[in-house]
Amino acid sequence: MDSFFYLVMFAGAVAGASTGLLGVYIVGMRMPFIGICISHSAMAGTIYSILLGVNPVLGPVVFSAISSMSLGLVRPGRSRLDANVALAIFFNLMLGLTFLGIGLMHGSRSEVLGLLWGSLLFVRKSSVVIITISGLVFVVFAVLFNKELKVLLFSRTIASATGVHESFVYCLFLALCGLVLAVNLPLVGGLMIFSLITCPAAAAYQICTGHRSVIFAATIFGMASAVAGFLVSYYLDLPTGACIVIVSAVVFAVSVSYRALTKKTF
Amino acid sequence: MMGECLSLSGVEVRWSGRTILAVEDMQVRQGEFVGIIGTNGAGKTTLLKVCCGLIRPTRGTVKLDGRDLAELSAWRKANLRKHIGYIPQAAEYNAELPFTLRELVAMGRTSVKALLSRLNKEDYEIVDNWIERMGLSERRSQTFRSLSGGEQQKALIARAMAQDPEILMLDEPCSNLDFNWKYQITEIIEQLHRETKVTVVMVSHETSLLPSGCKRAVLLHEGNVLADGDIEEVLGSEVLERAYQCRIEMLTLAGRRYTVNKSRV
């Protein structure tokens, strides 16, 4: 095993951990669709960056930031539009823009189509640095705004009514959500990232008591899913993204079974 | 907050071209216990949400502590709402998350503390005190989702009180509870009002759930205020029969006011 193998393992572990942590908030706010929505915004951004010949990191960050901020405008009680419906509309728009961009491209489209599935095998040192920094930024945010995020998770309505700075924290969360998803997109892929956000967090919510244990469990489950998925794909010569998705689903199934078998009240 | 802590004037809320709430003039004084009653769809929850700034009226003014909510920035409005303890209906919160009871009650201290600051020993003493006052000390490490409906409601009251609010707004706090729990919860709310002098605005479609300490009722019907005044007068008035479209008799039993549908007796 060479240094590249360890680099890939590290990249997968960081991507899994950061998306697992992000999932705690996305799943807890009952908006798992947000992951696929923002990741498709990032995908559209990447395609238009390639089309316009600008920096390929700039497009996804700008697109995901715009869609995150737009989603932040859907306020509880202010709008009759449910957040999930808003997400679905955004998702469709971004998907349309993505395929429009693909249609406008000339020559080989394999690089662009790779964004759908992602590939840990095309990891570069610079991308590992970027995803590590974005992951750390999100961890710092989660620590600093821990008490506000807990109220938002429980109820955005209560947070808003009782003077928690809900709008500010929620918009900041969405912006960082966009950043984490955009930088992880080339590694994990627009379709795979959805499972890494939902499965580890959903598994943690099944078997944990207390918010802190959910955070640790989801982060570890995300990291383990990515690393185990990569090892399975490496040794069995199978597609990496598909293995990661299946392992994360297995983690969820195991936690549901554990809860059912132990009959413990969590 | 001194004197008049909440006032609405010329308030109208319109959705899809339809007026769902119209309140010409309403004031809530400090220390008052106001019951908001009315039929289903009368606009009770909308009124409560307008009062705490969750719904911005199409026209009119909502003043909290003498300050017009529409004129404040989101930041200043949040600072003003630190004085509101709000208990919504169950659909408004996620009871399935594995927060422990202590974590949930500690959420009440969030808006009291500055952004980026952490809860300290003193905050947790306040949290534990409210858990104890609600008789939930033995359940403090249990998850909120593992508690019974009545215990969850007590936990939400403890969360709101840990915030040290000046005005407590409750939206149907006894819905989906059995009669014994309904009695217990309303007793707790009355006791809190009596002991802490907190202003209470409580939505209820069952008049018997408004405790004897509630001296004022606002009757809503199809978004309009039909009556606003002494609770005995409102419950004994003809407008109540007009709102519910049946003959009503009010009975008082153990300090509770029960409205009976006479046309069906």
Interface residues (C-beta under 8 A of the other chain):
Chain A: G28 M29 R30 P76 G77 R78 R80 L144 F145 N146 K147 E148 K150 V151 L153 F154 S155 T157 I158 A159 S160 A161 T162 G163 V164 H165 E166 S167 F168 Y205 C208 T209 G210 H211 S213 V214 T265 F266
Chain B: W15 S16 K49 C52 G53 L54 I55 R56 A74 W75 A78 N79 L80 R81 K82 H83 I84 G85 Y86 P88 E92 Y93 N94 E96 L97 P98 F99 T100 E103 L104 A106 M107 G108 R109 T110 S111 K113 L115 L116 R118 L119 S141 Q142 T143 R145 S146 A160 Q163 P165 M169
